[in-house]
Amino acid sequence: MTVDPIPHLKIAVVGGGPGGLATAIALSKIPNVEVTIYEQASLLREVGAGISIGQNTWNVLELLGVADTLKSGHETWTVLNMNGRSGEELLRREKPLAPSIRAPIRTQRTALQSALLAHVKPGVIQLSKKLTSIVDRGDEGVELNFKDGTNVMADLVVGADGIRSVVRDSAWPSYELKFTGTTIWRTLLPWDAVKDLDPRFEITGWWHTPTTHVYFSPVGEGLWEIACRAWHDPATHSASKVSWGVPVTNEHVESHFTVRPSFSTLLDTDFVREKTDKTKEYLPEIREALARVPTDGWREFAAFAGPELSKLTAWDSKVVLVGDSSHALSGAFGSGAGFAIEDGWVLAQALSYFRNDRRKALHLFDEIRLPYYARMYAHLEEQSTLRAAKLKTLGNPTYDERVANKIISDGGKDMSWIYGNDIGAVWKKKAESLPA
Ligand SMILES: Cc1cc2nc3c(=O)[nH]c(=O)nc-3n(C[C@H](O)[C@H](O)[C@H](O)COP(=O)(O)OP(=O)(O)OC[C@H]3O[C@@H](n4cnc5c(N)ncnc54)[C@H](O)[C@@H]3O)c2cc1C
């Protein structure tokens, strides 16, 4: 019996974030695939601060052969949720120590990126290649146009270009992102600079007020991360919110996280209540930690989100989205890099299974990944309904009840379908169900 030769496939991956790098690593293992990453940056470097690597992400890093390369990080067997104004512990999650599995960690984003990069074959990445559009050229493939005036053709384009994807804009032109109202500020500083403040700061944890939080975590190599969030009604706060990784002043960040004025506790009059915005109030030691961030240390990120897509593939299977471009959830589960890496790995398995038949492979990719993302959107919707209903039953909730409500409605649900996802097992089950 003769077997048809495996067709040659020229694949352009747009974006060199976790999704693009992982896709290229996985695709490079398939026969007759020529892969190139086009990245807009002139130098591959992550903006942001830390990133969590849980069991799901470790699972796919193992499959890619990258897990052993990622060495540094702070183990997060315990994580805390605290009331940021009173210091009360609201929820402590202790994962049972399991020496047989890799420890969940918080690490520097650059550590994950370097680990992935070390497994990308030389010559695969082209830097300073900012995509401006893609054009469907029918049987000839897809044309990619870059800001520098050049263009290339590819049989398949993988949009790994993040939440503000140009690939998605071209192939799904009606897709719209909206500002969620949440602004995020992130930085890294030496642990030695803050360790005198509170021993609890050495444990990964969130310190909450009703509309803001401050997240502290060591990230390994003597560094400590601060990531803070503040929510404002997007109806009144949308205009200027387009920033992503933009330097901002310390004063600007600190203005969202103030100290509770001592006179307000003594004189809890209407006058004082009007003059102080209690939703911003934090313990003095938290405020002090923010004050110790070196000048120019902060980066601001405005969180955008977009609706669920009904397909992650387009143009007769010549375009596919992976990572943030495919599910604009703005880091809602704190595991988006893991999802992006899983996408890349699954795409490669599907192409390999169908011997580079992109139509069959992309159909299978949609079948595996769409329901997963649909479940995430449904979960977030359910959580927000639950939280609103709970607030309603509280009537006129106190400050502390509002803080507690933020946490309690998040907890108690089995989230192993995300944080324990074993993409290798998911793939195996699916492949076994396919006709021989
Ligand atoms: C505040 C915050 C905290 C988070 N915390 C976590 C966490 O703890 N754990 C976790 O797993 N995930 C976390 N995430 C999510 C995670 O950062 C993303 O899901 C992940 O980076 C997505 O990877 P990606 O490769 O799809 O996109 P990105 O990381 O956004 O990479 C996209 C790449 O494409 C390039 N690019 C963009 N446009 C173009 C263009 N036109 N032409 C060429 N190149 C282009 C960019 O320069 C970039 O290199 C967090 C997200 C946020 C916002």
The ligand as an SDF file (V2000), in Angstrom:
LIG
                    3D

 53 58  0  0  0  0  0  0  0  0999 V2000
   -2.6110   41.5020   34.7750 C   0  0  0  0  0  0  0  0  0  0  0  0
   -2.5130   40.1620   34.1530 C   0  0  0  0  0  0  0  0  0  0  0  0
   -2.0570   39.0950   34.9320 C   0  0  0  0  0  0  0  0  0  0  0  0
   -1.9290   37.8300   34.3770 C   0  0  0  0  0  0  0  0  0  0  0  0
   -1.4530   36.8100   35.1280 N   0  0  0  0  0  0  0  0  0  0  0  0
   -1.2960   35.5890   34.5750 C   0  0  0  0  0  0  0  0  0  0  0  0
   -0.7790   34.4950   35.3120 C   0  0  0  0  0  0  0  0  0  0  0  0
   -0.4680   34.6020   36.4920 O   0  0  0  0  0  0  0  0  0  0  0  0
   -0.6290   33.2810   34.6930 N   0  0  0  0  0  0  0  0  0  0  0  0
   -0.9590   33.1200   33.3660 C   0  0  0  0  0  0  0  0  0  0  0  0
   -0.8000   31.9980   32.8200 O   0  0  0  0  0  0  0  0  0  0  0  0
   -1.4580   34.1300   32.6480 N   0  0  0  0  0  0  0  0  0  0  0  0
   -1.6280   35.3610   33.2060 C   0  0  0  0  0  0  0  0  0  0  0  0
   -2.1170   36.3870   32.4810 N   0  0  0  0  0  0  0  0  0  0  0  0
   -2.5030   36.1560   31.1060 C   0  0  0  0  0  0  0  0  0  0  0  0
   -1.3080   36.0690   30.2060 C   0  0  0  0  0  0  0  0  0  0  0  0
   -0.4450   37.1700   30.3690 O   0  0  0  0  0  0  0  0  0  0  0  0
   -1.7930   36.0470   28.7860 C   0  0  0  0  0  0  0  0  0  0  0  0
   -2.9260   35.2340   28.6980 O   0  0  0  0  0  0  0  0  0  0  0  0
   -0.6950   35.4970   27.9020 C   0  0  0  0  0  0  0  0  0  0  0  0
    0.4140   36.3680   27.8750 O   0  0  0  0  0  0  0  0  0  0  0  0
   -1.2430   35.2990   26.5060 C   0  0  0  0  0  0  0  0  0  0  0  0
   -0.2260   34.9070   25.6580 O   0  0  0  0  0  0  0  0  0  0  0  0
   -0.3300   35.2080   24.1220 P   0  0  0  0  0  0  0  0  0  0  0  0
    0.9010   34.6210   23.5360 O   0  0  0  0  0  0  0  0  0  0  0  0
   -1.6460   34.7720   23.6080 O   0  0  0  0  0  0  0  0  0  0  0  0
   -0.3440   36.8060   23.9860 O   0  0  0  0  0  0  0  0  0  0  0  0
    0.7120   37.8920   24.4760 P   0  0  0  0  0  0  0  0  0  0  0  0
    1.4590   37.4560   25.6560 O   0  0  0  0  0  0  0  0  0  0  0  0
   -0.0440   39.1660   24.5540 O   0  0  0  0  0  0  0  0  0  0  0  0
    1.7530   37.9800   23.2850 O   0  0  0  0  0  0  0  0  0  0  0  0
    1.3980   38.5590   22.0500 C   0  0  0  0  0  0  0  0  0  0  0  0
    2.6700   38.8490   21.2600 C   0  0  0  0  0  0  0  0  0  0  0  0
    2.2920   39.2940   19.9760 O   0  0  0  0  0  0  0  0  0  0  0  0
    3.0470   40.4470   19.6450 C   0  0  0  0  0  0  0  0  0  0  0  0
    2.2230   41.2370   18.7130 N   0  0  0  0  0  0  0  0  0  0  0  0
    1.0850   41.8990   19.0150 C   0  0  0  0  0  0  0  0  0  0  0  0
    0.6060   42.5220   17.9260 N   0  0  0  0  0  0  0  0  0  0  0  0
    1.4750   42.2330   16.9190 C   0  0  0  0  0  0  0  0  0  0  0  0
    1.5280   42.6120   15.5560 C   0  0  0  0  0  0  0  0  0  0  0  0
    0.5980   43.3970   15.0050 N   0  0  0  0  0  0  0  0  0  0  0  0
    2.5350   42.1450   14.7930 N   0  0  0  0  0  0  0  0  0  0  0  0
    3.4940   41.3380   15.3330 C   0  0  0  0  0  0  0  0  0  0  0  0
    3.5080   40.9780   16.6370 N   0  0  0  0  0  0  0  0  0  0  0  0
    2.5020   41.4080   17.4170 C   0  0  0  0  0  0  0  0  0  0  0  0
    3.2840   41.1330   20.9800 C   0  0  0  0  0  0  0  0  0  0  0  0
    4.3830   42.0210   20.9130 O   0  0  0  0  0  0  0  0  0  0  0  0
    3.5240   39.9530   21.8910 C   0  0  0  0  0  0  0  0  0  0  0  0
    4.8710   39.5430   21.8780 O   0  0  0  0  0  0  0  0  0  0  0  0
   -2.2760   37.6380   33.0240 C   0  0  0  0  0  0  0  0  0  0  0  0
   -2.7300   38.7120   32.2440 C   0  0  0  0  0  0  0  0  0  0  0  0
   -2.8600   39.9740   32.8180 C   0  0  0  0  0  0  0  0  0  0  0  0
   -3.3670   41.1070   31.9780 C   0  0  0  0  0  0  0  0  0  0  0  0
  1  2  1  0
  2  3  1  0
  2 52  2  0
  3  4  2  0
  4  5  1  0
  4 50  1  0
  5  6  2  0
  6  7  1  0
  6 13  1  0
  7  8  2  0
  7  9  1  0
  9 10  1  0
 10 11  2  0
 10 12  1  0
 12 13  2  0
 13 14  1  0
 14 15  1  0
 14 50  1  0
 15 16  1  0
 16 17  1  0
 16 18  1  0
 18 19  1  0
 18 20  1  0
 20 21  1  0
 20 22  1  0
 22 23  1  0
 23 24  1  0
 24 25  2  0
 24 26  1  0
 24 27  1  0
 27 28  1  0
 28 29  2  0
 28 30  1  0
 28 31  1  0
 31 32  1  0
 32 33  1  0
 33 34  1  0
 33 48  1  0
 34 35  1  0
 35 36  1  0
 35 46  1  0
 36 37  1  0
 36 45  1  0
 37 38  2  0
 38 39  1  0
 39 40  1  0
 39 45  2  0
 40 41  1  0
 40 42  2  0
 42 43  1  0
 43 44  2  0
 44 45  1  0
 46 47  1  0
 46 48  1  0
 48 49  1  0
 50 51  2  0
 51 52  1  0
 52 53  1  0
M  END
$$$$
